Amino acid sequence: MSLKAPTTSDLFALLDEIAHTLREIGLNTERPNDIALASTAPFCFDTLEFHAWLEWVFLPRMQQTIEQELNLAAPCNIAPLAEYQFATYAEPTHHLLALLAELDTQINAYFDFPMENKI
């Protein structure tokens, strides 16, 4: 059974819902300084907390990738990392985790990665 690929509107709505949920559960942050955002460490682990990276790096880059019709180098698989990172958070992150899992599914369908490349 084949699922219908999401539209750009579907993806933008999902990105917006993730950003809204970050705000709703109190995980939004003020914009980090340019030095923190310029980190070359994976996920800016040396300069940002994971939720700040989601808000200020990941979400804008995903939106830009979709807007500019760029390709991803590999399938999106952010939900497992989010689940690991949010395990210690006091805030309720269940809905956010579900949205990130949905984003993985939708992004990978949108970019049409072969099934053997999906993690």
C-alpha positions as CSV (number, residue, x, y, z in Angstrom):
1,M,0.0,0.0,0.0
2,S,1.4,3.4,-1.0
3,L,0.8,6.5,0.9
4,K,0.2,9.8,-0.8
5,A,3.2,12.1,-0.6
6,P,2.7,15.2,1.5
7,T,2.5,18.6,-0.1
8,T,4.7,21.5,0.8
9,S,1.7,23.0,2.5
10,D,1.4,19.9,4.6
11,L,5.0,20.1,5.6
12,F,4.9,23.8,6.4
13,A,1.8,23.2,8.6
14,L,3.7,20.5,10.5
15,L,6.8,22.6,11.0
16,D,4.5,25.4,12.3
17,E,2.8,23.0,14.6
18,I,6.1,21.8,16.0
19,A,7.2,25.5,16.6
20,H,3.8,26.2,18.2
21,T,4.2,23.1,20.5
22,L,7.7,24.2,21.6
23,R,6.2,27.5,22.6
24,E,3.1,25.9,24.2
25,I,5.1,23.7,26.5
26,G,7.6,26.4,27.3
27,L,10.6,25.1,25.4
28,N,11.0,28.1,23.1
29,T,14.0,30.3,23.7
30,E,15.2,33.7,22.8
31,R,17.3,33.7,19.6
32,P,20.8,32.5,20.4
33,N,23.7,34.7,19.4
34,D,25.3,34.2,16.1
35,I,28.3,32.4,17.6
36,A,26.1,29.7,19.2
37,L,24.2,29.3,15.9
38,A,27.4,29.0,13.9
39,S,28.6,25.9,15.9
40,T,30.0,23.1,13.7
41,A,29.3,20.4,16.3
42,P,26.4,18.1,15.3
43,F,23.1,19.5,16.5
44,C,25.1,22.5,18.1
45,F,25.5,20.3,21.2
46,D,28.4,22.5,22.3
47,T,26.4,25.7,22.3
48,L,22.6,25.0,22.4
49,E,20.2,22.8,24.2
50,F,18.4,20.4,21.9
51,H,15.1,22.2,22.0
52,A,16.9,25.5,21.1
53,W,18.6,23.7,18.2
54,L,15.2,22.4,17.0
55,E,13.7,25.9,17.1
56,W,16.5,28.0,15.7
57,V,18.4,25.6,13.4
58,F,16.5,22.5,12.4
59,L,13.0,24.0,11.8
60,P,14.3,27.0,9.7
61,R,16.6,24.8,7.7
62,M,13.9,22.3,7.0
63,Q,11.6,25.2,5.9
64,Q,14.4,26.6,3.7
65,T,15.1,23.2,2.2
66,I,11.5,22.8,1.2
67,E,11.0,26.3,-0.1
68,Q,14.1,26.2,-2.2
69,E,13.3,22.7,-3.4
70,L,16.6,21.3,-2.2
71,N,17.3,17.7,-1.5
72,L,18.2,16.1,1.8
73,A,21.4,14.1,1.9
74,A,19.8,11.4,4.0
75,P,16.4,10.4,5.3
76,C,15.2,12.5,8.3
77,N,15.3,10.6,11.5
78,I,15.1,13.3,14.2
79,A,12.4,11.6,16.5
80,P,14.7,9.0,18.1
81,L,17.2,11.7,19.1
82,A,14.4,13.9,20.4
83,E,13.1,11.0,22.4
84,Y,16.5,10.5,24.0
85,Q,17.1,14.2,24.6
86,F,13.6,14.9,26.1
87,A,13.8,11.9,28.4
88,T,15.2,14.1,31.1
89,Y,13.0,17.2,30.5
90,A,10.4,18.1,33.1
91,E,8.0,19.5,30.5
92,P,5.5,17.1,28.9
93,T,6.9,16.4,25.5
94,H,4.7,13.5,24.3
95,H,2.8,15.5,21.7
96,L,6.1,17.1,20.5
97,L,7.7,13.7,20.1
98,A,4.6,12.5,18.1
99,L,4.9,15.5,15.8
100,L,8.6,14.9,15.2
101,A,7.9,11.3,14.4
102,E,5.3,12.4,12.0
103,L,7.7,14.9,10.5
104,D,10.2,12.1,9.9
105,T,7.6,10.1,8.1
106,Q,6.3,13.0,6.0
107,I,9.7,14.4,5.1
108,N,10.9,11.0,4.0
109,A,7.8,10.5,1.9
110,Y,8.1,14.0,0.4
111,F,11.7,13.4,-0.6
112,D,10.9,9.9,-1.7
113,F,13.8,8.0,-0.2
114,P,14.0,4.4,-1.3
115,M,12.6,2.1,1.5
116,E,16.0,0.5,2.1
117,N,17.5,3.9,2.9
118,K,14.9,4.7,5.6
119,I,16.0,4.1,9.1
